[in-house]
């Protein structure tokens, strides 16, 4: 790869708790935040004065929006050893609301990148600290990495292909619309009334935690997750907490045994990554004797990702995603449905269509 005269930037794609590298590689982007206060540079004053964002982070955002230039090279990193992509910057700075909830992070600051090399299963790994912790955006100064990039062979398809079209931001959805959808899907009126009452309370609790500090994982389960599941029709008899290492096990019928397990719920402390917990939930669901387990729910008490088994396997991407504090119709960036379907898929009476077929 020819790098003469080009700046090379290293850009973080999250951390070990929240990895959004695959999303960047799919959408031909690099992302930065916080972006909830609007586009750069108009957001700077509010971030400084109201959010009390550090000067270091402000400088990082300025570097991302102003200093990265069209034609520069980007190395997408995770930690201080792993590279997941190498690409060339295309065009200028953008702000896109669709990236406003990436597993709990608001990353609306966007730059387009045409990826010339992507990892396939295993990242390119270097010695520890070949890449630098700290700011999201930094100039690359590792000679070992620079030498590796220079030796990369890039095919014509990578350089000539068009950028993928960015997702169009979806609409917020109010509870009335969600309730009508659930009713149309066969959810009883009294059940919808119960959910309505509980949702109002959970939203108040969630926003209180946002103002005052996050709860422990135990509080997250007790005060946020269990009340929502109860309102969705799960009875105490069919809900087991800390059952065989599963945070919350939901059963289709009694007794509470492997063969009756239907949903694995993996809960994280509020504001921690929930989608990153999919692999752990999947491991529990796929243990011997649990073939009837057809759903995974991952949550931090406010955000919920729902996965259901199709063709005998759980997908890596959620079928639906829900944020109680801002319910949206769908999530194009995550390639999944939104609040309406999430409530339906989490309800006690809902069964994936493949399971219905198998049950006759």
N, C-alpha and C positions, 0 to 999 in steps of 0.2 A: 504494500500500500504506500502510495506517495504521500509523505507528510511534510515535505519541504515548504516552509513559509506558513504552516498552519499552527494555530494554537490548539493544544490538546487539553480538554477539561475532564476531570473526574467528577461524576455526579452520583450521589447516593440514591439508591432505590429502596429507601426504608432502613430498617434495622433487623436484628435477629428476631424481634417480636412481631414486626409488621413489614412484610416483604411484598412490594408491589412492582417488582421488576418485570414480571410477565405481562402485566398491564401496560407498562411503558413500551415493551417490545411489540405488543400486539397493535397498539394505537399509534406507533411511530411518534412517541413523545418522551420528553423528560418533564418532571413535575416538581413544584416547590410550593411551600406554604409558610405561614397561614395565608389563605386566600379569601377568607370569608368577608373581608372588608372591601373587596373590589380590586380593580386592576391597579397595577403600578404605573405611575408614582402617586396617584391620587390617594391610595390607601396608606401611604407612609405616615402621615400626621396622626391618623386615628390609631394605627398600630403602636406608635410611640406613646401617645398621650393616654389612650383609653386601655389598650391591651398591655402597655408597659413592656413591649417587646424590646429585647436587648439591641443595642447598637450593632453588635456583631451579626445578629440575624437580619437586621435592616440592610447591612452591608452585603450580606449573602444574597438577599432578594435583589438588590441593585445589580450585583454581579450577574445574576441569572437573567435579569430583564434587559440590561444595558450593555454589559461587557462581552457576553457570549455573542459571537457574530456569525452571520450567514457564511457557511463554508468551513467553520471550525470543526474540529473532531471532538467527539464525546465518548468517554469510557463510562459505562454504567457499572457501578460497583456495589458490592455488599460486604460490609466489614472492611478489613484491611488486607484481605488476601484474594477475594474472588471478583472476577470480571464476568459479567453476564451478557454484555453487548458492546459493540463498537460501531459508531455511526457518524454521519456528517450532518451538521445543523443546516436546516433549510428555512430561510425566511427569518422574520423577527418575532418579537415577544407577543403572546396571546394570553387572554384570560377566558377560561371556559368553565361555566357553572357546573357542567356535568361531572367534573372531577372534585366536587365540593364535599363528597363523603366517600373517601377511599378507606374503607374499614376504620372509620372514625377520624381520619385526618382530612383537613380541608386543603386541597392541593390544586386550586384553580389556576395558579400561575403555570403557564405552559410554553414550551418551545418544541417545535417540530424537528424530528430527527429521522433521517433515512438510515435504518440500521443495515450496516454492511456485513456485520458478523454477529451471530447470536449463539449463545450456548445451547447445546442439545443434551439436556439431562444433567450434565456435570459442568459447573463453571470452570473457566480457566483460572487456575490457582497459582498464586505467587507466594513468595516468602512473607511471613508476617510483617506488617507495616510497610509493604511495598506501596500500598494505598493508604491514604490518610483519613483518620477519623476527624470529626469536627464539623465544619461547615458542609452543607449539602453540595455546594459548588466550589471546587478548588482547581487550580492549574496543576496539571500532571508534571511531576518532576522525577518520577522513578525511571531510571535508565533501562532497567530490565523490562518494564512495561512498554516503554517507547520502542525498544528494540523488537519486542514481540509484535507490536502493531506494524512496524515497518516491514516485517516479514510475512504479514498476512496476505493471502491471495484472495482477491475479491472478484467474483464473477460479474458478468455484464448485467445479469438480471437484477442483482442487488443495487447496482448503480443507476440503472435506467428505469426501474419500476416506479410507478406513481406512489405518492404517499397515500396511506389509507385515509378515507374521509373520517373526520372527527365525529363523535356521537353528538346528536342534537340533545340539549338538556330537556329532560322530561318535566312534566307538570307536577306540582304538589297536588295531593288528593285529600279532600276533607273526609271527616268520619261519616257524614251522611252518605256519601258516595260509596264508601267501604261497606257500610251497613246494608245498603241496597244490593250491592254485589253479593254479599254473604247470603242474604235472603234469597236471591235468585239462584244461588248454588245449593239451596235446600237447608240452610241453617235456620233453626226455629227462631221465632220472634223473641221468646223469652230468653234464649241464649244470647241473642244480639243485644238485648237490654242489659244483660249481665256484663257483657264485654264492654258496652258503652260506659257503664258506671265505673268499671275497673280501669279503663283506659284513661279517663279523666284524672283519676287518683294517681296512676303511675306516671303520667306526664308531669304532674305537680311534683312528685317525689324526685323524678329524674332531673328536673330543672333545679330543684333545691340542692341536689348533690352537685350539680354543675357550679352552683354559686358558692358552696361551702366546703367542697372537697369530696373526693370519691369514697365510696364505701369499701369495706373489705369484700373478698369473694363470698364469704359466708353471708354478709348482709345483702350482697347483690342477689344471691339465690333466694334468701328469705323474703326480702321486701320488694323485689322487682320480678324475678323470674317465676317463682311459685304462684303469686297472685295472678299473673297473666295466664299461666297454664290452667289454673283452676277456672278462670273465666271462660276458657276455650273448651271446657267440658271434661277435663281430666280430674277424676276423683282422687281423694287421698289414698284409697285402697289400691289404685292403679299407678301411683306415683311413689317411687322409692328414691330417697336421697342418699347419696354415697353408697350405692349398691354395687358390690363387686368392682370397685374403682370407678364406676360411672357416676358422674356428678348427680344427674337425675335420670333415672330409668323409668320409661313409661311403658305400660303393659296393656295389651289388647284385652286380656281377661285374667282372672286369677287362676291359680296362685302365681306369685311373683317368681317365675323360673325362666331360664334361658329361652325355652321354646315359646314363651308368651311375650317376650320382649319385642316391642314394635318401634320404639323411638329411643335413641340415645341423645341426651342433651349434655353438651359440654359447656360449662359456664366459666367465664373469666371475670376477673375484677373489672369493674366499670372503667371504661376508657382504655382498656387493653385490647389488643387485636382479638377479634372473635373469629374471623374467617380463617386465620392461621391455625385455629384449633380443629379444622376439618379432619386432618390426618389422624389426630388423636382419637376423635370421635369415631372415625371409620375403623380404626384398629379395634376398639371395643365392640363395635357392631358386627364385625366379621369373625369374631371368635367362634369356636366350634359350638354347635347347638343353638346358634342365634340366627338361623336362616330366615326367620319371620321378621327380623328387624328391617324395616323398609324406609326409615327416615332418620336423618341426622338434623339436630338443631344446635347451632353454635351461637353463643350470646355473651354480651357483657352486661345484660340487664336492660339496656336501652336499644341496642342494635341486635338484630337477629338474622342469621343466614340459615336457610332451609334447603336441605338436599334430600332427594328421594331416589330410591334404587330404580334403575332402568336397565333392562337387559342383564340383570344379575349383578350390577355394579353401581357404586356411587360415583357421580362425576366430581371433578375437581372444582368446578364452578357452581355456585348456588343456583337453585331454580328460582328462588325469591329472596329478597333482602328487605328488611324493615328497620327504620329508625323511628322510634316512638316520638321523638321531639321534632321530626320533620318527615312526615309520611309522603312518599312520592309514588307516582303511578308505575314507574319502571326505572331500571338502572341500565341504560345502554352501555355505560362504561364497563359494567360488570357482566353484561350480556345476560341479564336476568330480569324477572318480573319484580314488582314492587309490593307495596303494603297490602293491597287487596288479596293477592294470591298468598302472601306470607301468612296472614291470619287464617286463611282457609287451610293451607297445607299444615299448619300447626294444630288445628282443631282435632279433638278426640274422635270425631265421627268421620273425618276424611280418610280415604284410602287411595293410594296411587292407582291409576287405571290398570297398570300391569298386574297389581295384586288383585284387583277386582276380577280380572280375567282369569287368573289362576284359581280364585276361590269359586268361580262359576257364577 
